[in-house]
Amino acid sequence: MESTGIQQLLAAEHEAQQIVNAARTAKMARLKQAKEEAETEISEHKTSTEHGFQKKLEATSGDSGANVKRLEQETDTKIEQLKNEASRISKDVVDMLLKNVTTVNN
């Protein structure tokens, strides 16, 4: 009888060891799966964040380009106005200079 009890204990110990080993294997597989899921989620978040940054950068750059274009147009308009003003008063300035240069004061 004693040997039967020992046999049962050994069988139970062997079965317990198999259960523990199966649990360890399952735990390691789940940890590996969780790590892969986390890496995928990190990668997706990084891609999404980078995409958002690129869109914002393009929008900001576009605004800057629009501002430069607007400033160039304003500058060209101002230059044209100054040229028109100069050509309009240049005859009066020339007449005034000629009058002062040719007038002799005693």
Secondary structure, DSSP 8 states (H G I E B T S, - for coil): -HHHHHHHHHHHHHHHHHHHHHHHHHHHHHHHHHHHHHHHHHHHHHHHHHHHHHHHHHHHHHHHHHHHHHHHHHHHHHHHHHHHHHHHHHHHHHHHHHHHHH----
